[in-house]
Structures are given as C-alpha cells and as structure tokens.
Amino acid sequence: MDFISHTPSTFFIRLLAFFLLLTPVELSSLLHEAIAAKRPATQIPYVINNKRYYPIPSAQGYNERGIASWYGKDFHGRRTSNGEIYDMHAMTAAHKTLPMNTMLMVKNLHNGKKTVVRINDRGPFVRGRVIDLSYKAAKILHVTENGTAKVQIIALAEGNNGKQGTPPVLVYDDLGAGEFYVQIGAFANKINAIRLQKRFTDAGHTTVIQKYFGPKAILYRVQVYAGKTIQNAEKSERALLEHGYADCFIIAR
C-alpha cells in the first residue's frame, strides 16, 4: 500500500485502516517486534543448548549466590558477546542475563575475598554456575586454585558520597535482605501459567504471575515466594529441583 502519494490527512486515515485490519495478536506482535528492534543485540533473548535465556532490562537491586568459574588463555583475544576483545588480564566477567557493562561486586564465600568486575560477555552455560570470571579476577579471588568457588554477586550502583564535586561511589545492599522468589515456569499460554499458579496456591504457597513482553510474544512467568533471605530461597529452590522443576531458579526483587 502506497502511503506516500496521499495527503497527510489521507495518509493517517489509511495508516489507521491498515492497523485495524490486523488482529490484536498481530498488532501486539508487531509493536513488540518494533520495540525489540531498538534494543541492543545483547538484550535480545537467545538460545544455547536448546534453552532460551532472557536478558533482564536492568541490574538494579540484583543479587545472587552460586558457583563462579573462570576462563583464560583459550579465549584470550577472541570476541566477547558485546563485540569487545577478551582480555584475560582485565577485570571482566560473563553472565547469562545481566545487561552489558553492569558492575558487579563478587565475593568468594570460602575466603571472604572481594573484587569488582564488569560484564562484557555471556555465560557460563552450566547449571548452578552464575558467573564466569576473567583469569585476573579469578586469581584475585583465589578461584583459579580449584577452578570454581561459591560466590555472591551484587550489582553495584552509583551512590552519593556526600562531597560536592567528587565522583560517585559504588554501593551495594546486603544480600541477606530482600524479597526472594523461585521461578518455576514460563508460558506463552496464560491458561497454563494460571493452572500452575493454582496448583501452588492450593498447596498454601504465595505464587505470582509476572508478564514479560518478549520480542515476538508475551510470556507469563510463574514465581513462588521464597522469603526474605537468600538462605530460605536456596532451600526452596533445592526442594523444587527435587520435585522435578529442573529449570527453576532464584530471583530477587
């Protein structure tokens, strides 16, 4: 349909008519695809080993515990997911869903050592592993000795240090406080999400459905409330894994 050859008023009338010919689902899909097209490529959902990952739009308030691994000379000089050249001697790391350039405080829970890294790559794609550290970061945390270590990672935010004219300081909140949920499923069909939610609410669990606007469809994520501490959330996650929810994982709000 040629809109350009018409007057402005006719143009908008015909444009409206064009959209009215679309079904609500088609129109919704078109709008979401247009929104997705404006996102950086690293924020578009992707599939690795038949599993789909959904990068989150913001790292604000993000905190997590899990296993850290590291990668070194075999990847040194290769391109990372955001197009940079991987430098094993830089303070960087890979994460599956955090926005690129997120600054993270990483703490080795075995020895208490801490450091700060910048996310510039995707991974690690092994269950239970939450971050892949550069060689330098892993060495500072003494992760290179055993290859992996249990860590906590906290997204850092710029805070005011109270002194006018000085740069902001990186701050973080305590991992022990917050609202923790375990995601147990994500569905394109809302009815399926409601059925799963009902199964858990009938059993006495506070369960919510969070709507996620993907690039091609809406997803309904079912999440079970797991308490105000990461320790309770980890217990809930283990229990759900034992009951067959193999893809469940902890989120913090």
Phi and psi in degrees as a GROMACS rama.xvg file:
@    title "Ramachandran Plot"
@    xaxis  label "Phi"
@    yaxis  label "Psi"
@TYPE xy
-94.6275  103.214  ASP-2
-82.8585  -28.1536  PHE-3
-65.0617  -29.5485  ILE-4
-80.8768  1.9656  SER-5
-108.304  164.177  HIS-6
-66.7285  161.795  THR-7
-55.7746  -43.1342  PRO-8
-65.689  -42.5289  SER-9
-64.3543  -36.358  THR-10
-57.7302  -49.054  PHE-11
-70.0954  -33.4664  PHE-12
-64.2787  -45.8476  ILE-13
-68.4147  -35.2913  ARG-14
-63.2312  -43.8556  LEU-15
-62.5919  -42.4746  LEU-16
-61.3494  -37.5993  ALA-17
-60.9312  -45.9513  PHE-18
-70.1576  -32.0423  PHE-19
-67.1643  -21.2387  LEU-20
-75.1846  -16.8357  LEU-21
-82.0185  147.471  LEU-22
-73.5017  160.037  THR-23
-54.867  -38.6113  PRO-24
-66.2143  -42.9388  VAL-25
-64.6311  -42.4239  GLU-26
-65.0317  -43.3675  LEU-27
-61.1302  -44.494  SER-28
-62.223  -41.0198  SER-29
-63.1688  -43.5603  LEU-30
-65.5141  -43.2672  LEU-31
-67.3978  -34.9145  HIS-32
-66.1635  -36.7091  GLU-33
-66.3318  -39.1909  ALA-34
-66.274  -43.3635  ILE-35
-63.3224  -32.7123  ALA-36
-63.5473  -22.502  ALA-37
-87.7664  -9.19665  LYS-38
-77.0888  152.528  ARG-39
-61.6582  151.577  PRO-40
-58.0402  -32.2798  ALA-41
-74.0776  -5.01538  THR-42
-103.476  1.21219  GLN-43
-85.9191  137.212  ILE-44
-54.1756  146.264  PRO-45
-141.755  163.301  TYR-46
-120.362  128.408  VAL-47
-130.823  126.979  ILE-48
52.6649  44.538  ASN-49
66.1926  16.3411  ASN-50
-119.261  133.123  LYS-51
-93.6687  134.403  ARG-52
-115.09  141.456  TYR-53
-118.756  99.1756  TYR-54
-56.019  137.807  PRO-55
-87.0461  149.079  ILE-56
-72.7076  -23.5968  PRO-57
-145.903  146.993  SER-58
-95.2229  2.78962  ALA-59
-57.7803  124.585  GLN-60
77.7378  6.91934  GLY-61
-73.7734  132.628  TYR-62
-151.579  148.467  ASN-63
-161.098  152.546  GLU-64
-121.954  147.606  ARG-65
171.619  -163.526  GLY-66
-95.3444  130.953  ILE-67
-99.8685  139.156  ALA-68
-123.281  -173.629  SER-69
-148.368  160.36  TRP-70
-136.231  143.706  TYR-71
-131.111  -120.192  GLY-72
-65.1991  -26.8916  LYS-73
-63.5971  -22.7488  ASP-74
-111.649  -5.75706  PHE-75
-59.6695  125.971  HIS-76
93.2276  -9.52289  GLY-77
-84.8214  164.659  ARG-78
-80.0287  139.968  ARG-79
-87.82  177.645  THR-80
-63.3259  -27.0554  SER-81
-94.6387  8.77591  ASN-82
95.3923  -7.36714  GLY-83
-74.1588  164.071  GLU-84
-90.9981  124.506  ILE-85
-66.8702  128.432  TYR-86
-120.113  109.795  ASP-87
-64.5818  -14.7142  MET-88
-98.1118  5.97928  HIS-89
-98.0195  162.331  ALA-90
-91.9577  77.3765  MET-91
-130.078  175.912  THR-92
-162.682  165.413  ALA-93
-112.813  140.35  ALA-94
-141.385  149.807  HIS-95
-73.2743  -32.4508  LYS-96
-132.98  -14.5823  THR-97
-68.1526  147.702  LEU-98
-60.237  146.531  PRO-99
-60.1394  147.035  MET-100
74.2159  6.9123  ASN-101
-61.5954  133.362  THR-102
-93.4631  126.829  MET-103
-121.149  136.831  LEU-104
-89.7961  125.434  MET-105
-115.026  127.035  VAL-106
-119.646  125.968  LYS-107
-77.0781  113.945  ASN-108
-73.9247  -11.2617  LEU-109
-82.8162  -33.3988  HIS-110
-127.59  -1.87464  ASN-111
79.7783  -0.11751  GLY-112
-71.4894  143.807  LYS-113
-128.454  153.684  LYS-114
-156.974  171.289  THR-115
-119.474  133.344  VAL-116
-129.295  163.599  VAL-117
-115.121  133.228  ARG-118
-77.9383  124.324  ILE-119
-139.626  13.0509  ASN-120
-152.085  166.045  ASP-121
-105.286  147.443  ARG-122
131.415  -177.226  GLY-123
-81.418  146.994  PRO-124
-100.261  53.1885  PHE-125
-127.798  130.516  VAL-126
-58.306  135.562  ARG-127
91.768  -18.9527  GLY-128
-90.6087  128.362  ARG-129
-104.97  -17.4357  VAL-130
-156.47  143.286  ILE-131
-111.11  114.175  ASP-132
-89.446  151.409  LEU-133
-66.3116  162.065  SER-134
-56.4948  -44.1409  TYR-135
-63.374  -45.6581  LYS-136
-63.7846  -42.0994  ALA-137
-63.7016  -36.7886  ALA-138
-67.2758  -40.9134  LYS-139
-60.8111  -38.0611  ILE-140
-86.9081  -1.68442  LEU-141
63.9504  33.4735  HIS-142
-83.3901  -25.9492  VAL-143
-64.8728  -22.5197  THR-144
-64.7867  -43.4371  GLU-145
-108.82  -8.07018  ASN-146
93.6879  -35.0685  GLY-147
-141.457  163.095  THR-148
-160.33  150.76  ALA-149
-78.3394  130.134  LYS-150
-133.755  166.916  VAL-151
-119.386  139.568  GLN-152
-122.335  134.995  ILE-153
-132.608  126.909  ILE-154
-69.5981  131.643  ALA-155
-93.1973  145.54  LEU-156
-122.052  156.729  ALA-157
-80.8549  122.613  GLU-158
-115.741  162.318  GLY-159
-86.7781  125.425  ASN-160
-89.8409  6.0454  ASN-161
83.5281  -1.71941  GLY-162
-112.599  116.602  LYS-163
-64.2105  135.62  GLN-164
85.8515  -1.16811  GLY-165
-104.352  154.348  THR-166
-67.0766  154.164  PRO-167
-67.1185  159.165  PRO-168
-107.13  154.037  VAL-169
-83.3679  128.794  LEU-170
-126.567  161.119  VAL-171
-151.098  158.842  TYR-172
-96.9049  162.867  ASP-173
-70.1865  131.286  ASP-174
-63.6562  -26.4734  LEU-175
-69.4375  -16.7314  GLY-176
-112.779  145.07  ALA-177
150.568  -172.703  GLY-178
-117.563  115.847  GLU-179
-111.829  138.898  PHE-180
-129.733  158.317  TYR-181
-116.953  121.88  VAL-182
-81.1654  128.344  GLN-183
-113.425  -6.70103  ILE-184
-178.271  158.105  GLY-185
-141.105  127.391  ALA-186
-131.328  143.107  PHE-187
-78.3318  -28.6325  ALA-188
-94.247  116.369  ASN-189
-61.3473  -34.0521  LYS-190
-60.0346  -40.386  ILE-191
-65.0139  -37.7012  ASN-192
-64.8249  -42.0662  ALA-193
-64.6165  -38.4807  ILE-194
-62.3128  -44.4235  ARG-195
-67.3797  -40.6551  LEU-196
-58.7606  -44.706  GLN-197
-62.7315  -37.9627  LYS-198
-59.2108  -40.1164  ARG-199
-81.2354  -36.9845  PHE-200
-67.4722  -35.6703  THR-201
-64.4206  -26.1721  ASP-202
-88.4008  3.14817  ALA-203
95.0057  11.9807  GLY-204
-100.496  135.934  HIS-205
-70.9453  118.349  THR-206
-133.293  133.898  THR-207
-122.618  158.937  VAL-208
-115.438  123.117  ILE-209
-107.817  123.487  GLN-210
-82.3032  131.214  LYS-211
-121.713  126.457  TYR-212
-91.9513  98.8564  PHE-213
-81.7854  175.467  GLY-214
-67.3452  -27.6799  PRO-215
-123.226  -12.4768  LYS-216
-160.344  163.868  ALA-217
-91.3758  135.987  ILE-218
-113.478  145.413  LEU-219
-112.702  109.907  TYR-220
-95.9034  126.348  ARG-221
-98.0324  124.422  VAL-222
-132.467  134.331  GLN-223
-102.534  130.766  VAL-224
-65.559  133.648  TYR-225
-124.089  13.0821  ALA-226
102.869  -172.481  GLY-227
-104.59  5.15974  LYS-228
-129.037  150.233  THR-229
-66.119  -28.8715  ILE-230
-63.9193  -44.1093  GLN-231
-65.3472  -38.3114  ASN-232
-63.7149  -40.2284  ALA-233
-66.3495  -36.136  GLU-234
-64.6681  -42.4442  LYS-235
-64.1552  -42.1471  SER-236
-61.8962  -43.9208  GLU-237
-61.802  -41.5857  ARG-238
-64.1311  -40.3196  ALA-239
-68.9795  -37.7331  LEU-240
-61.2157  -41.0519  LEU-241
-67.2742  -23.6016  GLU-242
-96.1051  14.9831  HIS-243
98.1535  2.58606  GLY-244
-88.488  76.1566  TYR-245
-66.516  -23.7913  ALA-246
-102.175  12.8222  ASP-247
-72.1939  153.292  CYS-248
-157.498  159.939  PHE-249
-86.4012  140.197  ILE-250
-129.294  156.794  ILE-251
-122.378  142.849  ALA-252
